[in-house]
Every structure is written in structure tokens, then in C-alpha cells.
Amino acid sequence: MSYVIRVATLFAIYFGTAKFGLMMDAVSGFATLVWPPTGISLAALLLFGLRLWPGIALGAFLVNLFTGAPVLTAGGMALGNTLEALIGAYWVRRTTGFRNSLDRLRDVMGLIVFAAVLSTTVSATVGVSSLWLGGVIARSAYGPTWVAWWLGDMLGDLVVAPLLLTWWECPSLRTSWRRSVEAGWLALSLVGVGLIVFGDLLSSEIEFYSMPYVIFPLVIWAALRFGPRGAATATFVVSAIAIADTAQGYGAFRMERLSDRLTYLESFMGIVAVTAMVLAAVVAERAQSERKSRDYAKELECVLAAWPRVLEPDVFALVRDLLERTAGVLGAPRVLVAWEEAEEPWLHLASWSPGEFRGTREPPGTWEPLVAEALAGTDFLCPDAQAPAPTVLYPAPQGPQRWSGAPLHPDFQARFAVGPLLSVSLRGDTLNGRLFWLDKPGMTSDDLMLGEIVARQMAARMDHFYLLQRLRQAAAAEEAIRLARDLHDGLLQSLTAAALELQTVHGLLPEKPEMARDRLGEVQRLIAAEQRDLRSFITVLKPVPLAATEAESSVAARLDELAKWVERQWGLRVELKVEPTEARISDGLAQQTYLMIHEALVNAARHAQASAARVELGAHDGRLSITVADNGRGFPFRGRYDHAALAEHGLGPASLKGRIASLGGSLAIDSTESGARLEITLPLSPPGASDAH
């Protein structure tokens, strides 16, 4: 639509509705209590721009001229009406960042304060002053005329403008049948109750002075269930019914003069309109916030789900990855983290920015305290920590609180040139510290809540790392103890026996050389057996070579080497079956698998005197299954025992059980006189599997 057509359309609508308003017993002939053009002109400038003002000016001038005002007086009144619309639209746009949907409280308050209350005083003042200066009204009529003019214009902004603004963007009429039925019942209720209250539908003898407020539940219903558009529509419908019936002398406001009736009615309708719009905006804003929170929670869940589950071998390598991801979640240019381990007094410090990462350990007591004592244990944000008197915002049970002062240790702040700052506590089972997002302008309480969620995730990852580190250290210590015990019970005892046997041989050599030679042969066999055991220990301690092929192929190759070695050293024939799988077996789990099968085969050859064994390896449903069966003498116990029964009765190889338990797996043993069967089940991605030693 061209500019001229829009101006002409606005002029025609303004002129027509103005003539209608002036028919409603205008005070002094010009100040009417029903003035829809004010709301129409405000909506037109908000929707199409301020440059449509000529349509308002021309319409106001001609309608007042045709009503009987002198030319200069009509021009002054047109000037007031035009300035009213221009000032109202300009103030609303510039002050609140106005949205036509009226779904924010600040939009509604801007419309009420800047347009309905303030800008209408311009029109009332200029228009009534023009009437007085033109000799149309006496000085004594100035006050009543000004009040009537102002009330009429204000109601136009409160009733007509919201209706046009909220319905201008053509809404989709597609809705559920339940909602359509509800809207129909609401419309019937509004019309019915409006006619009863304002039209004396039931009986003209019943006093309705105390009944206008029965309309409030219906308006509240519209605001709660149908938002700003429903509130604006309900207010307009009730206003139209009330004005039409009150003008005919019906309803609650029964005064002798029409102007008095409309004055009371418009005060009432102004309260209804403000209540409905404010309530609808608050409900809509809350719904938007909840929807935004749900969307953000889903987005955050996806982001956090993408965080790596495989931990880095070094804590600073892990922290670097975590800081980069936390910076991306909050959109901060820089991130810092400072923490202490539970059993170590050193302060760990790491900083990340695009293309740069630094991790250091500071001596105990450095930057003590790191944050101001008033902020210890709280999460907070500071728009500018370098300001002369920084303002800090922090959450509290009674609501957000403000605190003034330097939030950080001055040396810490100077070292990292801290400006805009958001800090949250980083607490875990193994660490305690703080996380800092820096240099992000315009941080809000939403960022603070998001930071708390991210900090919990980061603390959980770091806890995971430290707990796995302790588990690896404990496993290494347990492995060393087992190795020492095996060496003591096996190799050292055998060497002691060989030494005693050699002493006996030394005494037999002069008198019984044949017997001495037999004894020497036994010593040789004993030493050869212990040599095999020593080689076995050395094989266990060797690292698993990394293969370039898939993980399961590497495991199969290693197990094939193990089977040949066991047969060479112990004479145990091993049948190996490794099922191909698409699941990835981590290097750590491959190492643990090799060690467990090695221990099971050596035990079968050494203690059970087995001559044959079968090893099966496969992966199904996220779990790795290992079966080792032999034809030896079995364990000292008989029957089948699951992991819980083995632990309860203290049965089975302790070192093997401990290794399986540390990986989150389970062991079952079936022991008979003709052999034993070990069934081991491990998760393919156990905690720390990738880092297991």
C-alpha cells in the first residue's frame, strides 16, 4: 500500500470515528468522553511509522472545523491531537523497545504511562487552551473540559490501541476444538454478563451499583487463558456494551447527565483495561520465560551430552577441554578456574582464551582469600570489577542482593585484568574452587544459573578424574603387593629349597655321587620351573603395544601370542575363539583383558595341572564377555558361585576378583573335579577403562 493511500485511509477512519465520538454528549461541544481516534492514531503510528501524521492532522482539523470550531481553533486542536500521537508513539518506541504483541510487562507499562497518561495531557492541554483562546469556552469550563478530553483520549489508548496492535499480525485461527469451545463460552459469558450488568437485562428495578466488578473474573479468564490478544478483545467488548447501554441510561452508572455517567464508566473501564493488560503481559512473559528455559535446558542438555566421556591422562589436559566447552556455553571470551585438591594444599590455576591455555600450580596461601569474605561460598556477577566502586549481584533466599566492593583479591584481579566477571563455586568430593567467566558484557541472572549448572558438570568430570586416579594408584599398589607375594611364595621359596638341596648334594658327592647327580637334576628342574614363573611376571609387566588396526584385532593378536607362550612354557594347549564385533574396545580395557586371561591360564597350568584350556571373547549389548575353561583339577571348592557368593565366602583368586571389581564387572566360577570354568563380564566403557594401567 502506497504512502498516500495509507494517509488517506487513516484520515477517513479518524474522521469517521471522531464524528461518532462527538455524538456522545461532548463537553463544551468538543471534549467527548468517548474518543476512539486517539487509540487508532497511536496504533497507526506504532504499526506503520511516524510519517503517517498528516492523516491525523487533517482528520482532526476537519472534524473540529465541521463541528463549529473557528479555523485557528480547529488548527490548534488538530496540532494537539497530532502531537499526542507522535509523542506517545515516539516515547513508547524509544523508552521500552516496544513490541506490538504487548506480551511483556514493560511494553504494557510503556503504553499506559507514556501514551495513555502522559501524551494525552498534551492533547488535552493544547486542545482545551485553543478552545478557550478562541472564545469557544469560558474560563470556568476549562477544568471540566480538560478532564473530559483527557479521560476520553486515555480510554482510547487503553481500549482501542491494544486491540489493533495485538490483532494486526493476523493470528492463526487453527486451534484445538477444546480451545475453540472455551473461547466461545468466554465470548457468550462476556456478552451475557455485560448485558446483565450494564443493560438491565434481568430487571430495571434491581440496583446494579455494586455489580460492575462481576465482570472482572471474565476479563481475568481472558487474560490468563488467551493472553494479551484475549485481554484486549475482552476489554473492548465489555467497553462497547457498557458505553452503548450507559448512553441510553441503563446499567450501574445511572446519573442524570450523560457526561457524568460516562465519566464514572470510563474510570471503571480504565481500571479494567489496565488490570487485564498487566495480568496478560505477566502471564505471557512467564510463559515465554518457561518456554525459553525449556528450550535452553534442551540445548544445554545436548551440549553437555557432547562433552567427552573419555578422560585425559593429565588433569590440565582435562581442564583445558572443559574450559573451552564452558566458554562456549556462556559465550565468554575468557575462562579461569582455580581449585585445590582435597589432600593437597597447592592452588591449581588454569586460564583459557581462544588459542591460548595456561595451567600452573601456585604455592599455598597465594591470593588468600581469592574472593571477598562477604562473597565466600556464594555465586555472583559483577558488571565491571575495575570500576571505582564495583557493584556485585548475588542470589539469596530473600531474592537477588547487591554488594559494593572489590570482589577479588587485588593481585589476582591485576594479574588477569579482570573486568566484567561471573563467578560460581566449584565443589566436588575431591576438590574445592571457583570458576570465572570474564569479559562478557551484559551478563544476567540467567547466566548465573547457567553457570551453576555448568560448574556442577565440570566438578563431576574432575571428581571422576581424581577418583579414577586414586583407583589406579590403589590398583597399582595392589598389583605390586600381589607380585611381591607371588615372588615370595614362589620364586624365593624355591630358591631357598634349591640352596638347601645343593648343601645336601655337597655332602653326598664324596660317598654317593649317583644320588648327588639325581639331586642335582631335581634342582635343575626346580630352577627351570621358577625361570618360567619369572618370565611370566616379566610378561605381565610389559606394556601392551598399540596396534594400528581395530582394537579387537589387537586383542586377538595379543591373545594368540599369549596362547603360544603358555603352551611353550607350561605345555598347556589353548584353544582361542575371539568373536568379531563392531563395538570399540578401548586400549585400557584391552590391557586389562590380556592380564586377566593371562592370570587365568597360568593358574590353570600351574595350580590345576590342566593340559587343555579354551578361551572365548565376545562383546554384546555394551558388555565384554570372557570365558576361560580348563580340564584341570578345579578349585578347592565345588559348585557354581557368582560374584556376590565368591566375595561372601572369600573364594576364588583374590587378585583377579579385585581387578574385575575395579572395572565394574562380575565374575562367576563353576568348579568341578574335571575342570573349572571362569565367566567374566565387563562393561565396554567402564569408568576409567581408557586410563586403566
N, C-alpha and C positions, 0 to 999 in steps of 0.2 A: 504494500500500500504506500502510495507516494506521500510526501510530507504535507502537501496541500490538502489531500483527501483526509488525512488524519486530523489536521487542524479544523477542517470543516466539520468533520464528524463530532469532534469534541465540542465545537461551538453549538451544534444542533442539540446534542444531548444536554449540555449545560443550560442552554436557553429553555428547553422543554421542562427539565426538572426544576429549574428556578421558578418558572411560571406556576408549577404545581405547588412549590413551597410557599409562594407568596399568597396562595389562596387560603392558607391555614391561619387566618386571623393574624396577619403580620402586625407587630407592634409598631406604631407610628407609620404604618403602611409599607415599611420596607424590612424591618428586622423580624424575620419569621423564626419560630421555634423548630420548624422542620425545614432543613436546608441540605438536601442530598448533594447539590453541586460541589460542596466542599470535599466530600469523600470521593466523588467522581474525579475532580480535578487533581487531587493528591494521588490517586491511583494511576491516573493517566500519565502524570509526570514521572512517577516511580517506574512505570512499565515501559514507557516509550521515550523518556528523556525530557529534560527541562525545556527544550526548544519548542514544545507544543504550547507554550504560554500564550501565544496570540489567540488561540481558540478560547481560552479562559477570559482573557481581557475583553474580547469582542462580545462574548456571550453575556458577561456581567454588565458591560456598558449598555447594550441594547435592552436587556430585560429591565434594568432600572430606568432607562430613558422612557421605555414604553409604559412603565408603571406610573410615571408622572414626575420623575426627578428632573431638575434642570440639567442642562448639558454638563456644566462643570461639576455639579454634584454627582451625576452619574459617572463621570470620568474619575472622580476621587474614589467612589465606591468600587469601581472596576479595578482601580490601582490597588486598593486594599485586598480585594479578593485574589488578584493575581500574585501579589507579594506573599500572601498567606500560603498559597500552593507552592510557590517557588522556595520560600524559606523552609517550609515544612519538609519538602522532598529533599532539599539540599542538606539540612541538618540531619535528617534520618540516615541518608546515604553516607555522609562523611563521618558521623559520630559512631554508628553501630555496625557499619559494613552490612547494611540491611539486606535481608533475604525476603523475597515476596511471599514465601511459604509461611512465614510467621511461626516457624517451628522452633524458634529459640527465644528464651526469655528476654534477651537484650533487644531483639527485634521488636517484640511487643512493647517493652518499656520505652523504646525509642519512639514508636508510633504514638504512644499515649502522651509522653512528656513533650517531645519536640514538635509533634504535629497537632495532636488533639488539644493540648493545653496551651502551649506557648505560641505556636504560629497563628492560632485562631485569635489571639489577643491583637495581633497586627491588623487583621481584617476588621475586627470589631472596633478597634480604636480609630483607624483611618476612615472606615465607612460611617460610623456614627458622627465623627467630627465633621465629615463632609456634609452630612445632613444638617448639622447644627449651623455650620458656617454658611450653608446655602439657604438658611432660613426655613428649612422644611420642618424641623422640630424645635421646640422651645428648650431652654436650658434645663428646666425642671424634668424634662423627659429623657435627658441624656443618660442617666443611670439605668432606668428600666430598659431603655432601648439597647444599651450596650450589653446588659446581661442576657437579654433575649437573643441578640445577634451571636454572642459568644457561645451560648448553650446550643443553639441550632447548628452552628459550624462544628462545634466539638462533637455533637452526636453524629454528624455526617462523617467525620473522620473515624469515629469508633464503630459505626454500624455499617456504612456503605463501603468505605475503603477496604476493610478486611475481607468483605465478601468478594469484591472484584479481584483483589490481589490473590487470594487463595484459590479462586476458581479459574483464573486466567489461563494457567497452564492446564490444558484440557486433561482432566484425570481419566484414568481408565475406568470404565463403568463395569468391567468384568470383575465380579466378586462372587463369593460363595452364596448359596441360597440362604444360608443361615444369617449372614450379614445383611443381605437384602431384606429379609423379613424383619430383622432388628431395625434397620433404617426406616422401613415402612411403619412399624409400630411407634417409633420415635416421632416421625412426622405427624401421624394421627394424634398422638398424645399432645404434641406441641399445639396443633391447631385446636384440638378439643379443649384443653386446659386454658389456652389463650382466649377462646370464645367464652368460656365459663367465667374467667376472671375479669376480662375487660369488656365483654359484650353482654353481660347479664343473661347468658343463655338459659340458665335454670329459672331464675326469678328476679325480677327487677326490684322486689321488696327486700331481698337479702342484702345486708351490708357487706361490702367486699373490701372495706378499707384495710383490713388486716390480712387479706388473701393474696396480694400480688406476689408475695415471696414463695407461693407454692410453685411458681414457675421455675425456681432455682434448681430443684432436683433434675428437671428435664434438661436444662441447659448444661448442668454438670454431666449428665449422662452423655450428651452430645460431645462435650469436650473430652471426656475420658475415653470414649469408645471410637470417636470419629475424628479426633484431632482438631487442629486449627480450622480446617475447612468445615467440619461439622459444627464447631462452636460459632463460627461466623455466620453460617446458614441459620442455625437455631436462633441466634440473636436477631438476625434480620427478620425472620418470620414472626417472632414474638413482637418485635418493634412495629412491624407493619400492621399486625392485628390490633395492637394496643393503640397506635395513633389513629387508626381508622375508627375504632369504637369510641375512643375518648373524645374525638372530634364531634361525635354525634351525641355526646352526653352520657354514654354508658360507662360502666366499669368502676374501678376503685377510686379514681380521681374525679370526684363529682364537685366541681366548683362552678360558680355562676358564669365566670368569664372563661372562654376557650383558652386564652393565653395563660391563665393561672393553671388550668387543667394540664396543659401541655408542659408547663414549667415543671410541675411535680412529676409528670410522667417521664420527661426527659432525664431528670435527675435519677429516677429509678432505673431507666434503661441504660444510662451511663454506667451505673454500678453493675448491672447485669453484664454489659459488654466487657468491661474491664475484668470482672471475675472470670468470665468464660474464656477470654483470650489468654489471660495469665495462666489459668489452670491448664488449658490445652497446650500452651507452649512448654510448661514444666513437664507435662506428661510426654510430649513429643521429644523433648530434649533428653529425658530419661530413657525413653525407648531407643533413641539414637545412640546414647552412651552405652546401653546394654548391647545393642547390635554391634557397635564398634568394638566393644570389649570381647564379644564372642568371636568376631572376625579376627581380631588381633590375637586372641588366645589360640585360634586355629593356626594362624600364621606362625605364631611363636612356637606352637607345638611342632609344626613342620620343621622350623628352623632348628629347634633343639633335637628333634629326632635325627636330623642330618649331622649332628655333632659326632665325631668319631668315637667308636666304642673301643677300638684298639688303642691301648695306652702307649705313649712314647717311653723309651727306656730311661730318659732323663727328665727330672721334674721341670727344668726350664724349657725343654722342648715341648712338653705338655702345656705349660703355661703360655708359651708363645702362641700355640694354636688356639687355646681357649680365649686369650685376649683379643686375637684377631676376630674371632667369631662374636665375642661380646660387643666389640666396637661396631660390628655390622648390625647387630640387633638394635642398638640405640642410636646408630648414626653419629658416633662421636669420633673426632679426628685423632684423639689420643686416649689411651687407657693405661692406668697404673694399677699395680696390685702390690701390697706389702703384707707379709704374713710371717708368723712364727710357727714352727712345728711344736707339737705338744712336749716333746722330750729334748728339744734343742733351743738354746737361748738366742741363737743368731736370728737377725731380721733378714728375711729374703725379700728382695725388691726386684720387680720386673716392670719394664715400660715398653709399650708398643705404639708405633705410629706407622703409617704406610711406608714400607721399605726399610724400616729400622726396628730392631729389637735389642734390648739390653737386659741382662739378668745379673744381679750381684748379690753378695751376702755382706750385710753391714754388721759391725760389732754390736753386742748387746747394749741397750741404752741409747742408741742413736735415735735422734728426734723423739725424745721422750718428754711429754706424750705426743703422739703423732697428730691427734685431733684435740681440740679444746676440751677440757674436762666437762664443760656443760653439755657437750655433744657426744660424750663417750657412750657407746652402746646404742646410739641412735643412727638412723639413716637420714641424710639431709641433702639439700641442694643449695647452692649459693650462686646467684646470677653473675657476680664478679668478686672473686676473693681479693683482687688487687685494689678495690675501692677504698677510699679513706675510712669508711665505716661500713664494712661488708654486712649485708643482711642475709641471714640464713633461715631457710624454711625447713621445718621438720615435722613429721607426723606425731600426734599424741592422742591418748584416749579421748580427750575433750575436743579434738579437732586439730587442724594444722596450726602450728605455732611459729612465731618469729623470734629470732635471737640476733642480737647485733654484736659483732666482734670478729676477730680473725679466727677462721675455723680450723686452720692447720698450723703446725709448728713453723715458725718463720723461716728456718733453714730449709726445711722440706719444700715449702712454697717457693722459695727463691731458687732452689736447685732446678725445679721443674717448671718454673714460670707459670704457676697455676693461676688461671683467670676464672672463667665460668666452670663450675665444679658440681658434680653429683657424686656422692659417696655413700656406699652401703657396706654393712658389716659382712664379713666373710667368715662364717663359723662352720666348723665341722668337728668330727670326732678326733681328728689328728692335727688340726691346725686352727689358728685364730688370726684374723687380719682384717684388712679393709680393701675395697675395690673402688677405684676412682675413674670416672669418665670426665674428660677435660675438653674444653674449648667448643662445646656445643651450645650455640645461642638459643635462648627461648626455652630452656628446659622447664617442664611442668611436673605436677604431682603424678601424672600418668607415667612419665619417665622414671620417677622414683619407684613406683610399684613394679614397673617392668624390670628395673634394676634389681629389685629384691628377688624376683623370680630367677633372673639370670645368675645372680650371686649364689643362690641355693644350688643351681645346676653345676656351677663351677666348683663350689665347695664339695659337692658329691663326687665329681670327677677326681678332684685332688685327694679326697679321702680314699677313694678307690685306689689311686696310685700308691699312697703311703701304706695302706693296709696290705696291698699286694707285695710291696717292698718288704714289709715285715714278714709276710708269709714266705717269701723267697728266702729271706735270711734264716727263718726258722727251719725251712726245708733243707737249706744248705747245712745248717748245724746238725740237723737230724741225720742227714746223709753222711756227714763226717763221723758222727758217733757210730752209725751202723758200720761204716767202713773200718773204723778203729776196732770195733767189737769183732768183726769178721776176721780182721788180721790177727787180733789177739787170740781168738778162739781157734783159728785155723792155722795160719802160717807160723805164728810164734810158737804155738803148742807143738806143731810138727817139727820145727827146728830144734826145740828143746828135746823132743823124743829122739831125733836124729843124733844130737850130741851125746845123749846117754847111750844110744846104741853103738856109736863109734868108740866110746870108752870100753864097752863090753868087747867089741871086736879087737881092740888093742890088747886086751888080756888073753884072748883066745888065739891070737896069731902064733905064738911060740909052740903051743901044745896041740891046738885043734885048728889047723889052717883051713880045712874044708868047711867047718862050721863058720869060721870067720868070713869066708867068701860068701856063704849063704846070707849071713847077716849084712854084709856089705851090699848085696843085691837088694835086700829089703830097704836099706837106707836109700839106695839109688831110686827105687820105685817111689818111696815117700817124697823124696825131693822133687821128682818129676811131677807127681800129683800136685804138690804145692806150687810148682812152677806154673802149672796150668791155672791154678787159682789166682796167682799173681797177675798172669796175663789177663784173666777175666776182669780183675779190678782195674787194670790199666785201660782195658777196652771201654769199661763203663765211664771212666773219667775223660775219654776222648770226646771232643765236641762233634756234633752231627754236621757233616759237610753240607753246605747249602747247594741244592741242585737247581739247575736252570729249568727243569721240567716241572710239571704239576706236582703238588705236594704229595698226592697219593702214590705217584710213581717213585718219588724219592723214598717214601716209607717202604714200598715194596722192594726197592733195590737194597736198602739197608737191612731189611729183614732177611733177604736172600743171602747177603753176606754173613749175617748172624747165624743162619741155619748151617751154612757150610763150616763156619768156625766152630760151632758147637759139636758138629759131627766129627771134625778133625780132632778136637781137644778131648771130647768126652765119649765119643763113639755113639752119640745119641742121634738117631736118624730123625730128621724133622721134615714133615710134610707141611708146606706153606700154601695157604689159599687167601689171596687178597682180592676182594670184590672191587671192580671199578665203580667210582662214584663221582657225581658232579659236585658234591659238596667239597668246599675247600678245607683242608686240614692245615692249620697253622704250623709254622716251624716249631713253636714251643710244644704244641701237642704232639707233633711227630717225634720230638726228642723224648718226651715222657712215654709215649707208646713204645719206642725202642727199648727204653730202660726197663719198663715193666715186663715186656716179653723176654728180654734177656735174663732178668732175675727168675722168672717162672721156669725157663728152660734149664738154667744152671741148677736150680733147686731140684728139678725133676731128675736130672742126670746125677747130681751129687748125693742127694739125700734119699730119693725114691728108687734109685738104681733102675731107672727106666731105660729101655732100649729104643723106644719109638715115641714120637710126640707129633701132635697135629696142631697147627696154629691157623686160626681163621680171623680175618679182619674185614669189617664192613661198616658202612655208615648209612643210617636210615632215620628219617624224621628228626634230623638235627642232633643225632647222638651217634657216637662211635662205639661199636661193639667188638670186643676182643675175646676170643675163646682159645684157651690152651689146655689140651687134653693129652695125658700120657698113660703108658701101660705099666707104671711102676707100682710101688707098694702103697701109694696113697699117703695121706696124712695120718698122724696118730689117732685122730678121731674118725668116726664113720658116720655117713649120712650127708644130707644136704643142709647147708647153713647159708642164709642170706647175710647181707652186710650187718644188719642190726644184731642178728644172733651171733655172728663172729665177734662183734665188738662186746656184746654182753658176756660171753663166755671166755673171752680172751684167746680165741682160736685163730689159726691162720698166720701167715708171715706178717709180722708187725710192720716192717719197712714198706712192704707192698700195700698194706692197708692204709698206712699213712699217706703214701704218695697218691693213691686213688682218692682218698678223702679230701686232700688239698686241692684236687681238681674238680670237686663237686660230683664225683662219680660213685659207683657202687660196685661191690664185689660179692659174688656168690661162689661157694666151693661145694662140689659133690665128691666126696672121698669114699672109695671102696678098696677092697683088698686087691683088686685087679687094676687100680689106677686112680687118677684124680682128674677132675675137670674144673678149671677156673673160668668163670664168666665175668668179664669186666665191662662195665658200661660207663662211658664218659660223654659229657656234653661237648659238641663240636666247638662251642665258643664259651668255655668256662671262664670265670673271672681270672684274668692274668694268664690265660693259656698262651697268649702270644709272647709273654715275658718270662714264662717259666724257665728255670735254669736247666 
